[in-house]
């Protein structure tokens, strides 16, 4: 399906190995009031999707991103979800740190990240884990990877091993590398121990139940990362056609702030026409990210605010 639905890869100004949207959970209570669970979730980018997915519990997931590097990231995650029995083991594999004693599936997310904080990278564990990731993708699944996929997956995995829970959006380079942006973005740990503003912890690692939602989707091959431009000729329309052909419906489409760049490039209308081909109803929601700069991380390279918007209303002009 990745091969059938994808377009040729493109580029972006940064690697996007993790989100910088520390308030992404704030929209989840409102999202759950309108979007219907058990449908198809669509999104773009890295792990913030996991938190929305854990809340919505969709039947299937499609992540579309212009960068093949995002496919590499999600193939890495796929292997790690499938090879990990619980959250402590998952974090050990993700960050190439030995599992601290005493962690169990019932351990709180705060204690999980406190336990891994400051633990050094284990180089031998990193190499063993990476070999296991590639073996799982190639031999367990039999995926026909392209020549650049293995080095691409290792590139991604190296940053998680190097920085561990302290990894931030800007550490892998791109616009702003080496400047104040790095110190002005939330860490992986910050994102995972955040809450929805009302005191409920909703990150995909906040509970074993949330983690299991992702693990189950990956184990059943129902989490499909594809390569494509939102305004491109194929990817979004191909996903819509595939879902329609199985009488499916899109519950939510997480856009991050991609529309900002589509508008800058003068191609937002093409995206709008693509999105208008998706199977949606009055409950289907866009999840958008935008500059707020009012809650602390703020400023250039800081975090983004989030909001939900009815897809039917936003797409009326391009159907």
BELDABEL-V222312 format. One line per field, one symbol per residue. ss: DSSP state (2 for helix, 1 for strand, 0 for the rest). psi: psi as a letter, one per 40 degrees, with the letter a starting at -180 (. if undefined). burial: # if it has 16 or more other ideal C-beta (glycine too) atoms within 10 Angstrom, else .. A space follows every 50 residues. Layout:
ss = ???
psi = ???
burial = ???
//
This chain:
ss = 02222000000000000000000222222222220000011110000222 22222200011111100222222222222222200022222222200000 00000000222222220000002222222222222222220000002222 22222222222222220122220000000222220012222220000000 00000002222222222220001111100000002222222222000001 11111102222222000222222220000000001111110000000000 0000111111222202220
psi = ddddeiiiiaiieidfeiifgeedededdddeedihieahhiaiabeddd ddddddgidihhhhidhdddddddddddddddehdiddddddddefiihi iehidehidddddddehehihhdddddddddddddddddddfhgiidedd ddddddddddddeaeehidedeaaheheaeddeeiiidddddeiaeeeeh heieediddddddddddddefehhhihihdeiedddddddddddeffihh dihhebfdddddddefeddddddddeeihiaeehhhhiiihdfeeddaih eaiiiiiihhddddedee.
burial = ....###.#..#.###############..#...#...############ ##################################.###.########.## ..#...#.#.###.##..#..#..##..##..##.##.....#.....## .######.###.###.######...#....#..#############.... #######..######.##....##########.#######.##....### #########.##.....#.###########..#######.......#... ######.#.##..##....
//
